[in-house]
Amino acid sequence: MHIMRRKLAAGNWKMNGTHADLGTLRTLAETHDTSPVDILICPPAPLLDRAAQVVEGSPLTIGGQDCHPAASGAHTGDISVAMLADAGATAVIVGHSERRTDHNERNDDVRAKANAAMAEGLMAVICLGESLAEREASNTLDIIAGQMSGSIPDLSTGENLVIAYEPIWAIGTGKVPTTDQIGEVHGFIRTRLERRFGAGVARSVRVLYGGSVKPANAAEIFAVPHVDGALVGGASLTAEDFSPIIAALEAAAG
Ligand code: 13P
């Protein structure tokens, strides 16, 4: 069956980057100016507006790293989806494990944020993943199933939803699951999407892998069935590291 999913290389800068790092975006935009894959960079919120201006007219797009589910109000320090869109973002990461851990975000919080993002016309990049203890107890697929049913909104489509499978034990550790382990979870996610949303949506939602993706392992990971790209942390911070990862995805796109 022909699959129409456009591959996606996404960079999550986390709490890294200032004005001085916008040159990375300029370099990526120039290097990949005719890319056959989608490229999304999620810088810290204070950089969104300037980052969006830097990538204007290039294949790169800009996203936030979190949002609040409410439209506005007394929520000190939070950012609404309308503010993200106003700053030039077209996407937002929600439910990253660092948010789930550091800010006690639960599945229903993540779903509310994703719902708000989708209602604003932003693409929600919903993160899922098991801890090391959960994997060692053979609970990975149960955890993923619970996160999917709890975090993914009913109004999801191939345009407004991206899923990132990020095993917590692989984030920032240099440890990467085997390609069989990645393939098992990605195949499982596709099957669960089909059961809930039907074959059309399941076929069109991009499922990214995240966790210690580097130039040296990217091609191997991108060859795994149902892997439609990557959500990259540390290696997205410089063009020197992120560009070869994008190139590996471009090669996989054929
Ligand atoms: P690293 O690529 O630094 O392991 O981070 C992955 C991640 O958490 C992306 O959201």
Residues whose N, C-alpha, C, O or C-beta is under 5 A from the ligand:
A	BS01	13P	N12 A170 I171 G172 T173 G210 G211 S212 V213 L231 V232 G233 G234 A235
